[in-house]
Amino acid sequence: MTATIADILPSAFAVLGAPDRADRLDLPDVRRFAVLLVDGLGYHLLPVAAPVAPVLADVLAGRLGRLTELASCFPSTTPTSLVSLGTGALPGAHGVLGFTVNVPGTRRVLTHIDWRGTPDPADWQPVRTQFELASAAGIPTSVVSRPDFAGSGLTVSAYRGARYVDAADPDVLAERMLAELAGPSRLVLGYHPTLDNAAHLFGIDSTHWRVAAAEVDRLLERLIDGLPADAALLVTADHGGVNVPPDHRVDLDADRRLSAGVRIVAGEARVRYLHTRRGARDDVIATWRTVLGRVADVVSRDEAVAAGWFGPVPTEHLGRIGDVVVVCREDYVVLASKHEPDTVGKLVAYHGSTTPAETAIPLVVVTG
């Protein structure tokens, strides 16, 4: 079975001596770990970045560190991956089951990256994080990320138990990750978002994307140069992505056949969760399969759960998944122009689905 993003921190903490952990990733025997998550740096995007990223080029050529292919969880989207990383659990268990999900019993669609206030993260995401478990084992930890993410529901769900340190740009991120690593923290996790932002807005391998990839490379160079001799740097990602051409975009709100019987729309453009009107589920499935054809896999929630897409899903989390799950194939998306900001339809690159371009993520291991 392919190791996933959920195996990274349990493996690192096993090396650091935390009880009841197993090192599935054969990590080096070091005293400290720096873990950098580069949003959107999928495994299959490394060769695309290499011409402007000499550190990544050295990794690909085998001249630096060790490169392993891991998998993101489903859906391959940032909130789900960050919480799987932070908890070491599959999405069904931790309940952050998509970019947006319906809050059961309401008409509210919760956008996990903008989550403040209700629902209480401790109730919504019940799994103890790896940072909480490390703290209980006497292993201090830190998370270094953007100041505007501090205290958000997603941050608390993924990182509670760690000391949170602000870093507003890549230079400060490198500086503060290394400073935390030089202090009492035995594991420091850093988060860098701008590569994914460039992909969404301008496209993978666009000029803006290459500038962002070069910025990632400079961040890696600083971290490697400053890495203590008794430490290892782990570099990973939450997902990859695909560019989507204009003629591969379906708008469910512009087609009465697709909107019929649908009560609430959640998920995201590559993976839709459709909450249907009473008694309409089977008709919605049949209609969507007919209209979309080869564009997407359309299944019921029961089928998706039984297939193990989310890992085991407790009863209290089932309602967060739509009655119908629509998973786009190839480079197609399903937009929802009346349910989402119009900026979603203007994006160039997307992720969330099950293609290798989206789900394959790297694990780069460099020792001090």
N, C-alpha and C positions, 0 to 999 in steps of 0.2 A: 504494500500500500504506500502511495506517495506521501511523504511528509508534507505538512501544511504549515501555514503561518502560525497556527496554534501550537506548534511544537517548539518554536524558537525559545521563548522565555523559560518554559519548563526544562529544556535541555541546558540552558545557561545556568539556571539556578541549581540544577543537579550538580554541575561542575563546581559551583560555589558552595556546595555542601548542604543545600536545603533538603530536608527529609522528604521521602515519598515522591521523588522526582526521578525521571529516567532521561538520560541523554540520548535521544533518538538521532541526533545529528552529528555525533562524533566530533564534538567541539574540543578545542585545545584545552589542556589543563592549565588554566591561568587563574590569577587571583581576582581579576576585575574584567568586566565587559563594558564596552561602549556599543550600543545598538543604534544604528541610524536607519530610520524608515524614510525612503524617498518616495513620496506619493507619485504613483503612475509609472515608476521605472520597471516595467514588466521585463521578464527574462528575454523575450524575443525583441525587445527594444534596445538591448545592449549593443548589438552590432550597428544599429542605426545611430546610436549616440557616439560610438567609438571614434569616428573621424574628428570629432571636436572635443573628445574626452580622453586624453592620453592615459589617465589612471585606469579607466574602464577598459581601454584598449589593451593595457598590460594584463589586466585580469582575464580578458577573453583569450589572450595569447598564452596564458599560463605562466607569465613572468612574475605575477604578483598574486599572492594569496591563493585561496581555493574557492572555486565557483561550483555551486550546487543548484539544481533546479528544484524549487518547491512549488506548492500550489496554494493559491488563495482559497478561501472558503466561498460558498455560494450564498447570495450573489456576490460577484467580484466587485465590490464597491467599498468605498473608504470607511463608512461607519461600521459596517459588518466586520471588515478586516481588522480595524484598529481594536475592536473589542475582543475579537478572537485572539489577536496578538496579546492583549493585556491580560486576558483571563486564562489563556491556554485551552479554551473551550470552543466547541463548534457552535454555529449560530443558533441552532435550535435550543440549546441549553441557555445561552446568555440572552436571547430574545431580541437582539438588535438585528432584525431580519431583513433589513433593506435600507436604501437611502431614505425613503419615506415609507411609513406604514400607518394603517388606520389604528387609532386607539379604540380597542373593542368597546362596544356599548355606546359609542359616540359617532358623530360624523367627522370628527377631527382627524386630519392627516398630519402626523408628526414628522417633521423634517429633522433628522437626527443631527445634522451639522449646525442647525440653528436652535437647538434645544436648550431652553432656559426655563426654570420653574418646573411646572408639572409636565409629565408625571415625575414623581420622585425617583431619581436614578437607582436608589437602593431597592425600590419595589420593581421598577421596570427591568433592571438588570440585576438579578439576584445572586449571580455567581461571584464568589470571592476572587479578587484579582490575584495575579501572580505577585504583585507588589505587596498586597496585604499578607499573603502567605510568607513572603520573604521577610517582611517585618516581624512576623510572629516567630520566625526562625533566627532573628537577630542579624539579618542581612539588610543594611540600609540601601535605599535606592533613590534615584532622581529621574524626573522627566523634564526635558528641556524643549519648549515649544513656543508658539506665538502667544503674546500676552492676551490677545482677544479670545483665545480658547480657554483661558484659565477659568475654572469653576463651572464650565458648561456641563450640561447633562451627559454629553458624549465623553468629555474629559473625565468626569467623575466615574462613569461606567467603565472606562477602559483602564484608568490609571490610579484609582483611589488606593491609598497606602503608600504612594511615592511622594517625595518632595517635588513640588512644581516650581520650575525656574523659567522665567520669561526670556525669550530671545526673538527679537523682531526682524533679524536678517541673517543670512548665512554666516557672515563673519562672527557675529555675536553667538550664533548657534555653536560654531566650532569652539570658540573661546570658552563658552560656559559649559559645554559638554566636557571639555578637557579639565576645566577647573573643578567640576563636580567629581570627575574621575580621580583627580589628585587629592580630593578630600575623603570623607568617610564613606561615600557611596561605593558600593561594590558593583553595581550595575546602573548605567546611565542610558536612558532611552532618549533619542532626539528625533524630531519630526521636521521634514522639509517639504513644503507643498508646491513650490512654484513650477516644477516640471509638468505636473498634472494640469495646473491652471493654463499653461501655455498650450498643452495638447487640446484641451476643451475649446479654447478661444480661437486658436490659430491652426491647429492640426499637428499631428505627429510628423516630424521631420520638416516642419516649416522653419523659417528663419528664426522666429521667436522661440520655437521649441529647441533649436540647436543652441541658442544663447542660454536658455535655461539648463540644457544638458552640460554645457561648459561650466556653468555656475555650480552645478552638482559636483563636477569633477574637481573644481578648486576646493570645495568643501571637503571632499574625500582626501585630497592631498594634505590639507591642514590637519585633519584628524589623524591621518597616518603618520605624518611628521611629528606630531605631538604625543603619540600613543606611548604610554609607559611600557617598560620592558616586560612587566608582569601582567599585561593586559592584552585583550584581543578586541578587534573591531568587527562587528557583524553588520553587514549592509543588506537591507532587504527592501521590499516594496509591498504595497497592498493590492496591486492589480496592474495590468497593462492597459491596452486600449486599442481601438480601431477607428480610423477615419471613416465617416459615413457620407457617401455622396448624396446630393440633393434628391435624386430620383429613388433613393432607398429609404424614404421617410414616409411612414403612414401616420395620419392624424386620426385617431379614433373619434375625436369630436367633430370631424368633418365628414364622417360616414355614418349615417343613421343606422346602418346595419350593425356597426360595431358598438355604437352607444346604446342600442336597445337592450334593456334588461340590466344595465349596469348602474349601480347605485353610488359607489365610491371608487375612485381610481387612485391607486398608490403605486409604490415601487419606483421605477425610473424608466427611461426610454428603452433600455435593452432588456429589462425584466419588469413586466407589468403585473401588479396585483389588482384583480378586478373583484370587487365585492358586489354581488349581484342581488337583484330584488328577489323576494321570496318566490321560490319555485322556478326561477329563470336560469339557474346555473347550467343545466344540460343544454338548453337552447343557446345560451351564450357560447358555450364550448363548441357546439356544432357550427354556429354561424362564423365564429372567429377562425375555425379550422378551414372552412370553405373559402372565406374572404382572403385570408392570409396565405393559405397553401404552404409553399415551401419556405416562406419568409420566417415562420416561427413555429416552435412547438407549443401547443396549447393543451394544458392538462388541468385536472381538478387539483385542489389543495390536497386531497386525500392521496392522489396518485403521486404528487411531488414528495409528500412526506414519506409515503411507503417506499419510494425509490431511494430514500436516504439523502436527498439533496442538501438538507439542512443539518444532518445528523439527527439524533433522537430529539423530538419536539414534545415537551411537556404540555399537558392539556391547557394550561393557562397562557401559553404562547401561540396556540393554534390560530386564534382569532386575528392575530397580526398578519397572517398570510391571507391573501385574497382567496375567495371561493374558487377563483380561476387564476392560474399562473401562466403567463405568456412569456416565453423565453425566445428572444430573437436569434436567428441564425445568421451566419455570414456577416455582412456589414449593413444590416437593416436596423431601424429603430421604429418604435411605436410612440408617437408624440401624443400629448393630451393638451391641446392648445387652450381649452377652457378650464383646465384644472391646475395648470402650472404657469409660472412666469414665462413670457414670450422669449426670454433669453435662452430657455432650454432648447427651443427649436432652432436657435441660431448657432448652437455649438457645432464644432467641426468633428471632434473626436468624442467617443463615448466608451463606456465600459459597463460591466455588470453581468454579462452573459457568460456562457460556458466555453467559448472558443479558447484555444491555447494562447492566442494573442492577448487575451484578457486574464486568464487564470494562472498562467505560468509566471512565477516570480523568482528572482534570484536570491540566493544566500551567498554573499561574499564574506569570507573569513580571512582576516589579516591579523597576524600577531605582531606584538610590539618588538 
